[in-house]
Amino acid sequence: MPHSNRSGNVLRSKGFSLIELMIVVAIMGILAAIAIPQYQTYVAKTQVTRVMAEASYVKNIVELCVLEGKTSIGTAAGQCNPQAPGSNIISGATQGDPIPIKTGVPKITPPAIGITPIVTAIFGNDAAAVLQIAPAGNVVWSRFIDGTWSCTSPNVDIRFKPTACP
């Protein structure tokens, strides 16, 4: 209700009261408390999916090497060069072409007689902290004798695992 001063003029209050502002701040705090953890979970999930795809790229190159009979990893003639581009959320030294600083690539266990190739991407560098907690999470692509590949994600919390890579 508007107040009036001594001369009878009506005074109108402008702006918000302190209690109204405190209510807005409390609501914002509650929303942030719910949203931030959900966002962090979303980021970790997308990073696992991204690493799965980046390791899958290397898996395809390794498959070509298997078909060509290349059994060692490297850049020399006759070796399998994985051509893995550096990733800012993977740790691991290159086994092929040079990569940028502060990046890593999946590690490849080379195909050999009786040994099937394995592509392992370990979370590191700028990956979400929950993926780097010891033992660090990783995405592993394993090739079977029949030429099919299987994906697993050991040491990755169930909340972040994609259904295609349990």
C-alpha positions, -999 to +999 in steps of 0.1 A: +000+000+000+014+034-009+025+057+019+017+094+021+039+122+034+028+152+056+016+172+026-007+143+015+013+133-016+014+096-022+049+081-021+055+049-041+084+026-033+107+017-062+128-014-065+128-047-046+128-051-008+157-069+009+137-100+015+127-103-021+164-101-032+174-127-006+147-150-019+160-146-055+196-153-043+185-184-024+167-197-054+197-191-076+219-210-050+196-240-050+195-241-088+233-239-090+237-266-064+216-289-086+229-278-120+267-278-114+270-315-105+247-324-134+268-304-158+300-320-145+285-355-150+275-345-185+310-333-193+326-365-181+301-386-201+309-367-233+346-370-227+343-408-224+323-409-256+348-386-273+378-408-263+359-439-274+356-423-309+392-411-309+405-446-300+381-460-326+399-440-353+432-455-343+415-489-342+406-485-379+442-477-388+454-508-369+429-529-388+445-518-420+479-526-406+467-561-397+454-566-432+487-555-447+507-578-423+525-550-404+534-562-369+553-533-354+542-498-346+562-468-358+569-445-387+596-465-405+590-483-438+570-515-432+558-503-398+522-495-388+519-457-383+487-452-362+485-415-374+468-406-342+462-369-337+470-356-302+440-353-279+439-329-249+420-354-228+442-385-234+477-392-219+502-412-237+533-407-259+530-411-296+540-443-313+538-427-347+536-392-360+546-363-337+518-347-317+513-313-301+525-306-266+500-313-237+483-339-258+483-377-258+473-406-280+460-441-275+486-468-269+487-497-293+497-532-285+510-542-319+495-572-338+518-602-337+515-639-343+490-651-317+486-616-302+456-595-312+460-558-312+446-537-284+441-499-285+441-483-250+433-446-244+440-434-208+423-403-196+447-375-187+457-339-194+424-318-195+400-347-189+375-344-161+391-351-127+367-379-120+381-398-150+418-393-139+415-405-103+439-434-097+437-458-113+429-436-142+400-446-164+405-458-199+388-469-230+401-502-245+393-515-280+403-552-284+404-571-317+393-607-318+407-633-342+376-631-364+383-594-370+356-579-348+364-553-321+350-550-286+351-518-264+354-517-227+360-489-203+378-502-172+381-479-142+354-456-155+325-450-131+293-466-143+276-431-144+299-420-173+301-452-194+284-452-228+262-482-235+284-491-264+315-494-243+307-509-209 
